[in-house]
Amino acid sequence: MSQQLGGQPIIILRQGTTRNRGEEAQNSNISAGKAVGTAVRSTLGPKGMDKMLISGMGDVVITNDGATILKEMDIDHPAAKMMVEIAKTQDDEVGDGTTSAVVLAGELLKNAQELLEQHVHPTVIAEGYRQAATKSLEILSKIAITVKPDDHAILEKVAETAVSGKGAEAYKKLLCALVVKAVTDVADPDGTVDIKHVNVQKKTGGAVDDTVLIEGMVIDKERANPGMPKAVKNAKILLLNAALEYKKTEVSAKINISRPDQVQAFLDEDEQMVHALAEKVIRSGANVVFCGKGIDDVAQQYLAKAGIFAVRRVKKSDLENLSRATGAAIVTSIDTVTPADLGAAGLVEEKKFSGDEMITIAKCKNPKAVSIIIRGGSDHIIDEIERALHDALMVVGVVVQDKKVVAGGGAPEIELSLQLHRYAATVGGRNQLAIEAFAKALEVIPRSLAENAGLDAYRHGCRDPGGARGGKEDFWPRCIRRKTHRHAKDRGHRTPEGKDAGHFKRYGSGGHDPAHRRCHRVGAVRQPGRDAPGRHAAGNGS
């Protein structure tokens, strides 16, 4: 790009730089966003297809997880990168719903392009979309159903919805039960759930059915010394974030030795220093020690003779989880240890998994940190199960924290579409066009679910006799529409046919989703790359 000054061109940008603006730039950005949405659309739902991704190094990833697919894709276009940010935000905040968020964003861009071709100004479209998103959050808040954190049946259905469609679906009963148990164990009294306190370990070998939940911790370490006991019952656990070895000088030092006996005296003093540290551990009453730093060989010998089980160089995150699981305090100095600082566990044992030694801390009383050991025949299977477990842990944690769920299977999207069409008629003006475009875009979720299940969405389409769309043909499959009717009945709402339906206790037969997942998805596509709106459907008032 250049400007003329006195007849001479002034080069502002680097030679060869191209500049797009106006309609050309809009079309380029919209096309890039639509392409990303189209790329992952076929993976949506329980019948979605998996994608095989091969990196330049030859690494193969097989998954239908939207966030993983977009993370593995080498995307350069700035608009397309914003779509990846939508998936990343959804994954970080909710854990699931990444594919549907990207698909919805792509459909919103497609409908916006149609409005641009009708000479509707981008500012009007953006304002209409914001109005529709705000209204959608209000509607979701009304149709969400309150769930008690101890309602394991509903929580397991929420977990099944997250696991469905992934490689772990064949084992969803086992995995969902483990997920619900893990989340309810680590939940704090105020309902806060941090899945970092669920330690997931992967070990190739065995069957997926061998995946187990340990009510305590599993650490990928082994005993510091083979002479130590291999298992300790009724363990008294000391968590030490200090080294059990003699201190080295922090500056360069030189010692002049003039007689041979001084060498032996120097070595004996080193051993006495380490022996004193080991004696302090022994006098503390602990029979299991997890040390965040090193343990000297001499100290290992003394601890082994005393029958103490010791593990060295334990990660800080593992020490924190051990503290939550056993009730022990993390001590930074061996001189300050008291009996109240010790934790307890029914059994601490070194076990072998797939040929590797691991430390299990089990039978803890009221543990606030647990571990899941994933087993499987290959790395691909284990990786896919890990992704499924991550999604399920996140969404169940959101439900336990927010205590709200909505129906799955595209039912909320159809309900939103219906009510947004009616709302648009009350707004009027050009904003009405944008709100209707937003409502129409929501239909892409149930339509994609039907198409990926092998149904013909157009052939199975049915009319809307309620008048929200003037009786025009829409693309809602009857199977999805029936679920929406059940959803309306469960809430005591009027069905799309306009008939009153009593309140039924049975909440449909399909999947369930966290209400916050739907709310965040709407916010993420409205403002990609920015913080999503508060948990309106969670009743937090934020």
C-alpha positions in Angstrom: 0.0 0.0 0.0 1.4 3.5 -0.8 0.4 7.1 -0.8 1.4 9.9 -3.2 3.5 12.8 -1.9 4.8 15.3 -4.4 4.4 12.7 -7.2 6.6 10.2 -5.3 5.0 7.0 -3.8 5.5 6.5 -0.1 5.6 2.8 0.8 3.8 2.2 4.2 3.6 -1.6 4.2 6.1 -4.3 3.2 6.5 -5.0 -0.5 4.1 -7.7 -1.7 1.5 -7.0 1.1 -2.1 -7.2 -0.1 -5.0 -5.3 1.4 -8.6 -6.4 1.4 -11.4 -4.1 2.5 -15.1 -3.7 2.2 -17.2 -6.4 0.8 -14.2 -8.5 -0.3 -12.8 -8.6 3.2 -16.2 -9.4 4.7 -16.7 -12.3 2.3 -13.2 -13.6 3.0 -13.7 -13.6 6.8 -17.1 -15.1 6.6 -16.0 -17.9 4.2 -13.1 -18.8 6.5 -15.4 -19.0 9.5 -18.0 -21.1 7.6 -15.3 -23.5 6.5 -14.2 -24.2 10.0 -17.8 -24.8 11.1 -18.3 -27.1 8.1 -15.1 -29.1 8.9 -16.4 -30.2 12.3 -20.1 -30.3 11.6 -20.1 -34.0 10.6 -18.7 -34.9 14.1 -21.6 -33.5 16.0 -23.8 -35.8 18.1 -23.8 -39.4 19.2 -23.8 -40.6 15.5 -21.1 -38.1 14.4 -18.1 -39.3 12.4 -14.6 -39.4 13.7 -11.8 -37.4 12.1 -8.3 -38.9 11.5 -5.6 -36.1 11.8 -2.1 -36.8 10.7 0.6 -34.3 11.8 3.7 -33.5 9.8 5.7 -35.8 12.1 3.4 -38.7 11.2 1.5 -38.7 14.6 -2.1 -39.9 14.2 -5.0 -38.6 16.2 -8.5 -40.2 15.8 -11.3 -38.2 17.5 -14.6 -36.4 17.1 -13.9 -33.9 19.8 -14.2 -30.4 18.3 -11.6 -28.7 20.5 -9.0 -31.5 19.8 -9.7 -31.4 16.0 -9.3 -27.6 15.8 -6.2 -27.6 18.0 -4.5 -30.1 15.7 -5.5 -28.2 12.6 -2.9 -25.8 11.2 -5.0 -22.7 10.7 -3.5 -19.4 9.5 -6.6 -17.3 8.6 -7.3 -14.7 11.4 -11.1 -15.1 11.1 -10.7 -18.9 11.3 -8.4 -18.5 14.3 -11.3 -16.7 16.1 -13.4 -19.8 15.5 -10.7 -21.8 17.2 -10.8 -19.4 20.1 -14.6 -20.0 20.4 -13.9 -23.7 20.8 -11.1 -23.1 23.3 -13.2 -20.8 25.4 -16.1 -23.3 25.5 -13.7 -26.1 26.4 -12.0 -24.2 29.2 -15.3 -23.0 30.7 -17.6 -25.9 30.2 -15.5 -28.8 28.8 -18.1 -30.0 26.3 -20.1 -28.4 23.5 -17.1 -27.2 21.5 -18.3 -28.7 18.2 -21.8 -27.2 18.5 -20.4 -23.8 19.5 -18.3 -23.7 16.3 -21.1 -25.1 14.1 -23.5 -22.4 15.5 -21.0 -19.7 15.0 -20.5 -20.8 11.4 -24.3 -20.7 10.8 -24.6 -17.3 12.3 -21.9 -16.0 9.9 -23.8 -17.7 7.0 -27.0 -16.0 7.9 -25.2 -12.7 8.5 -23.8 -12.9 5.0 -27.3 -13.2 3.6 -28.4 -10.1 5.4 -25.3 -8.2 4.1 -26.4 -9.1 0.6 -29.7 -7.5 1.4 -27.8 -4.3 2.3 -28.4 -4.6 6.1 -25.7 -2.8 7.9 -23.2 -4.9 9.9 -23.9 -2.7 13.0 -27.6 -3.6 12.8 -26.8 -7.3 12.4 -24.5 -7.2 15.4 -27.0 -5.4 17.6 -29.8 -7.8 16.6 -27.5 -10.8 17.4 -26.8 -9.2 20.8 -30.5 -8.8 21.5 -31.2 -12.4 20.5 -28.4 -13.7 22.6 -29.6 -11.8 25.7 -33.1 -13.0 25.1 -31.8 -16.6 24.7 -30.2 -16.5 28.1 -33.5 -15.4 29.6 -35.3 -18.2 27.9 -32.7 -20.8 29.0 -33.0 -19.6 32.6 -36.8 -20.2 32.5 -36.7 -23.7 30.8 -33.8 -25.0 32.9 -34.6 -27.6 35.6 -33.1 -27.5 39.0 -31.0 -30.6 40.0 -29.8 -31.6 43.4 -26.1 -32.4 43.6 -26.9 -35.8 45.2 -29.2 -36.8 42.3 -26.8 -39.3 40.8 -29.3 -40.5 38.2 -29.5 -37.2 36.5 -25.8 -36.6 36.9 -25.1 -39.9 35.2 -27.4 -38.9 32.3 -25.5 -35.6 31.9 -22.2 -37.6 31.8 -23.6 -40.0 29.3 -24.5 -37.1 27.0 -20.9 -35.9 27.1 -19.5 -39.4 26.5 -21.9 -40.3 23.7 -20.4 -40.2 20.3 -16.9 -40.8 21.4 -14.9 -44.0 21.4 -15.8 -44.6 25.0 -19.5 -44.8 24.4 -19.5 -48.6 24.6 -18.3 -48.3 28.2 -20.4 -45.3 29.2 -22.2 -47.0 32.1 -18.9 -47.7 33.8 -17.2 -44.4 33.0 -20.2 -42.3 33.9 -20.6 -43.9 37.3 -16.9 -43.3 38.0 -17.2 -39.7 36.9 -20.2 -38.9 39.1 -18.5 -40.6 42.1 -15.3 -38.7 41.5 -17.0 -35.3 41.1 -19.3 -35.7 44.1 -16.2 -36.7 46.2 -14.1 -33.7 45.4 -16.9 -31.1 45.6 -16.4 -28.6 48.3 -19.1 -27.8 50.8 -20.1 -24.6 48.9 -20.6 -26.6 45.7 -17.4 -25.6 44.0 -15.8 -28.3 41.9 -12.2 -28.2 40.6 -11.5 -31.2 38.4 -7.8 -30.7 39.0 -8.4 -32.6 42.2 -9.4 -35.6 40.0 -6.0 -37.2 39.1 -6.3 -39.1 35.8 -3.5 -41.6 35.1 -3.2 -43.6 31.8 -1.8 -47.0 31.6 -1.7 -49.0 28.3 -2.8 -52.6 28.8 -5.8 -54.6 29.9 -9.3 -53.7 28.9 -11.3 -50.5 29.3 -13.4 -52.4 31.9 -10.3 -52.4 34.1 -10.6 -48.6 34.5 -10.9 -48.0 38.3 -11.6 -45.1 40.7 -9.2 -44.9 43.7 -10.7 -43.0 46.7 -7.4 -41.4 47.3 -4.4 -40.7 45.1 -2.3 -42.6 42.6 1.2 -41.2 42.0 3.4 -42.3 39.2 6.4 -42.9 41.5 8.1 -45.8 43.3 9.6 -46.3 46.7 12.9 -44.4 47.4 14.6 -47.6 48.5 13.8 -51.3 47.8 14.4 -52.1 51.5 11.3 -50.1 52.5 8.0 -51.9 53.0 6.0 -52.4 49.9 2.6 -51.7 51.6 1.6 -49.9 54.8 -1.8 -50.3 56.5 -3.3 -47.6 58.7 -0.7 -45.2 57.3 0.2 -42.0 59.1 1.3 -39.7 56.3 3.8 -36.9 56.4 3.9 -34.4 53.5 7.3 -32.8 53.5 8.3 -30.0 51.1 11.9 -29.9 52.2 15.0 -32.0 51.3 16.1 -34.8 53.5 19.8 -34.3 52.7 22.7 -32.2 53.9 22.6 -28.6 52.8 25.1 -27.5 50.2 26.7 -24.1 50.4 25.2 -21.5 48.2 28.6 -20.0 47.4 31.8 -21.5 46.3 33.8 -22.8 49.3 37.1 -24.5 49.8 38.2 -26.7 52.7 41.9 -27.3 53.4 42.6 -30.8 54.8 46.1 -31.4 56.2 45.6 -34.8 57.9 43.9 -38.0 56.6 41.8 -38.3 59.7 40.2 -34.9 58.8 38.7 -36.5 55.7 37.0 -39.2 57.7 35.8 -36.6 60.2 34.3 -34.5 57.4 32.4 -37.5 56.0 31.2 -38.6 59.4 29.8 -35.1 60.0 27.8 -35.2 56.8 26.4 -38.5 57.8 25.5 -37.2 61.2 23.6 -34.3 59.7 21.5 -36.6 57.5 21.0 -39.0 60.4 19.6 -36.2 62.5 17.1 -35.3 59.8 16.0 -39.0 59.5 15.6 -39.2 63.3 13.3 -36.2 63.3 11.1 -37.9 60.7 11.1 -41.2 62.7 10.2 -39.3 66.0 7.3 -37.6 64.2 5.3 -40.8 64.3 4.9 -41.0 60.5 5.2 -44.3 58.7 4.8 -42.9 55.2 6.7 -39.9 53.9 6.1 -38.0 50.6 8.9 -35.6 50.0 8.8 -32.9 47.4 12.5 -32.8 47.2 15.4 -35.2 47.4 16.1 -37.9 50.0 19.8 -38.7 50.6 20.9 -42.3 50.3 22.0 -42.4 53.9 18.6 -41.1 55.0 16.9 -43.8 52.9 18.8 -46.5 54.8 17.7 -45.1 58.2 14.1 -44.7 57.1 14.1 -48.3 55.6 15.4 -49.7 58.9 12.6 -47.9 60.8 10.0 -49.5 58.4 9.1 -46.1 56.9 7.7 -46.0 53.4 9.2 -42.9 51.6 8.7 -41.4 48.1 10.9 -38.6 46.9 10.6 -35.7 44.3 6.8 -35.7 44.4 5.2 -32.9 42.3 3.7 -29.9 44.1 0.3 -30.6 42.6 0.4 -34.1 43.8 1.4 -32.9 47.3 -1.6 -30.6 47.3 -4.0 -33.4 46.2 -2.5 -35.7 48.8 -3.3 -33.1 51.4 -6.9 -33.0 50.3 -7.2 -36.7 50.2 -5.5 -37.6 53.5 -6.0 -34.5 55.6 -2.3 -34.0 56.1 -0.6 -30.5 56.1 2.2 -29.8 53.8 5.3 -29.1 56.1 8.2 -26.9 54.8 10.5 -27.7 57.7 11.1 -31.0 59.5 11.7 -29.1 62.8 8.1 -27.9 62.9 6.3 -31.3 62.5 3.5 -32.0 65.0 1.1 -35.0 65.2 -1.7 -32.7 63.9 0.2 -32.3 60.7 0.0 -36.0 59.8 -2.7 -37.4 57.5 -4.3 -40.9 57.4 -5.0 -43.5 54.8 -6.2 -47.1 55.2 -3.6 -48.5 52.8 -0.5 -47.1 51.0 0.9 -49.6 48.5 3.3 -49.8 45.6 1.5 -51.7 42.8 2.5 -52.6 39.3 0.3 -51.4 36.4 1.3 -52.5 32.9 4.9 -53.1 34.1 5.3 -49.7 35.8 5.4 -49.2 39.5 2.9 -46.7 41.0 2.0 -45.7 44.5 -1.6 -45.9 45.5 -3.0 -44.1 48.6 -6.4 -45.7 49.2 -9.1 -46.1 51.8 -9.0 -42.4 52.8 -11.7 -41.1 55.0 -13.8 -38.4 53.2 -11.2 -37.8 50.5 -11.4 -34.4 48.6 -9.1 -35.7 45.9 -9.4 -38.9 44.0 -7.7 -40.7 41.1 -8.9 -42.6 38.0 -6.6 -45.1 36.3 -7.6 -45.5 32.6 -6.8 -48.8 31.0 -7.1 -49.8 27.4 -5.5 -51.9 24.7 -3.8 -49.1 22.7 -2.7 -45.5 23.1 -5.4 -44.3 20.7 -8.2 -45.9 22.8 -6.8 -44.5 26.1 -6.4 -41.0 24.6 -10.0 -41.0 23.4 -11.3 -42.2 26.8 -9.2 -39.5 28.5 -10.9 -36.9 26.3 -14.3 -38.3 27.1 -13.6 -38.4 30.8 -12.4 -34.8 30.7 -15.6 -33.7 29.0 -17.8 -35.7 31.4 -15.9 -34.5 34.5 -16.3 -30.9 33.4 -20.0 -31.0 32.6 -20.9 -32.9 35.7 -18.9 -30.4 37.8 -20.8 -27.6 36.2 -24.1 -29.2 37.0 -23.1 -29.8 40.6 -22.0 -26.2 40.9 -24.8 -24.5 39.0 -27.6 -27.1 39.8 -29.3 -26.5 36.4 -29.9 -28.8 33.4 -31.8 -28.6 30.2 -32.8 -31.3 27.7 -30.3 -32.5 25.1 -30.9 -33.7 21.5 -31.5 -30.2 20.1 -34.6 -29.6 22.1 -33.4 -26.3 23.7 -32.3 -24.9 20.3 -35.8 -25.5 18.9 -37.4 -23.9 21.9 -35.1 -20.9 21.6 -35.8 -20.7 17.8 -39.6 -20.7 18.4 -39.5 -18.1 21.1 -37.0 -15.9 19.3 -39.2 -15.8 16.2 -42.1 -14.6 18.3 -39.8 -12.1 20.1 -38.5 -10.7 16.8 -42.0 -9.8 15.8 -42.3 -7.6 18.8 -39.0 -5.8 18.1 -39.7 -4.7 14.6 -37.3 -2.7 12.4 -34.2 -4.1 10.8 -33.2 -5.6 14.1 -36.0 -8.1 13.6 -34.2 -9.5 10.5 -31.1 -10.1 12.6 -33.0 -11.7 15.5 -34.8 -14.0 13.0 -31.5 -14.9 11.4 -30.2 -15.8 14.9 -33.3 -18.0 15.5 -32.9 -19.7 12.2 -29.2 -20.4 12.9 -30.1 -22.3 16.1 -31.9 -24.8 13.9 -28.6 -26.0 12.5 -27.9 -28.1 15.7 -31.0 -30.4 15.6 -30.7 -30.5 11.8 -27.0 -31.6 12.0 -27.9 -34.2 14.6 -30.5 -35.6 12.3 -28.3 -35.6 9.3 -25.4 -37.3 11.1 -27.8 -39.9 12.4 -28.6 -40.8 8.7 -32.0 -39.1 8.6 -33.1 -36.9 5.8 -33.7 -33.6 7.5 -35.7 -32.2 4.6 -37.9 -35.3 4.1 -38.5 -35.5 7.9 -39.3 -31.8 8.1 -42.7 -30.7 9.5 -44.7 -27.5 9.6 -45.1 -25.2 12.5 -48.8 -24.9 13.0 -48.3 -22.6 16.0 -47.7 -19.7 13.6 -44.3 -18.7 14.8 -43.0 -19.0 11.3 -46.2 -18.5 9.4 -46.8 -22.2 8.8 -43.7 -22.3 6.6 -41.8 -25.5 6.0 -38.9 -25.9 8.5 -36.3 -28.6 8.9 -37.0 -29.9 12.3 -37.0 -33.8 12.3 -40.0 -35.3 13.9 -37.8 -37.3 16.3 -36.3 -34.1 17.6 -39.6 -32.3 17.6 -41.2 -35.0 19.8 -38.4 -34.4 22.3 -39.2 -30.7 22.3 -42.9 -31.6 23.1 -41.8 -33.7 26.0 -39.6 -30.9 27.2 -42.5 -28.4 27.1 -44.7 -30.8 29.0 -42.1 -31.3 31.7 -42.0 -27.6 32.2 -45.7 -27.1 32.1 -45.4 -25.0 29.0 -47.6 -24.9 25.9 -46.4 -27.2 23.2 -45.7 -25.9 19.7 -49.2 -27.2 18.7 -50.6 -24.6 21.2 -52.1 -27.3 23.5 -51.7 -27.1 27.2 -49.6 -29.9 28.7 -49.6 -30.9 32.4 -46.4 -31.1 34.3 -44.9 -34.6 33.9 -42.3 -35.9 36.4 -40.5 -37.9 33.7 -37.9 -35.7 32.0 -37.9 -37.3 28.6 -35.8 -40.3 27.6 -32.9 -38.5 25.9 -29.8 -36.8 27.0 -29.3 -34.0 29.4 -27.0 -31.0 29.3 -25.8 -28.4 31.8 -27.8 -25.2 31.4 -24.5 -23.3 31.7 -23.2 -25.1 28.7 -26.0 -23.7 26.5 -25.6 -20.2 28.1 -21.9 -20.1 27.6 -22.2 -21.3 24.0 -24.5 -18.4 23.2 -22.1 -16.0 24.8 -19.1 -17.5 23.2 -20.4 -17.2 19.6 -21.7 -13.7 20.4 -18.3 -12.4 21.6 -15.5 -14.8 20.4 -12.3 -14.7 22.4 -13.9 -12.8 25.3 -15.3 -13.9 28.6 -18.7 -15.4 28.3 -21.7 -14.0 30.2 -22.4 -15.1 33.7 -24.2 -18.3 34.6 -27.6 -16.9 34.1 -29.3 -20.3 34.1 -27.5 -21.3 37.2 -29.4 -19.0 39.5 -26.2 -17.1 40.7 -27.5 -13.8 39.5 -24.2 -12.9 37.9 
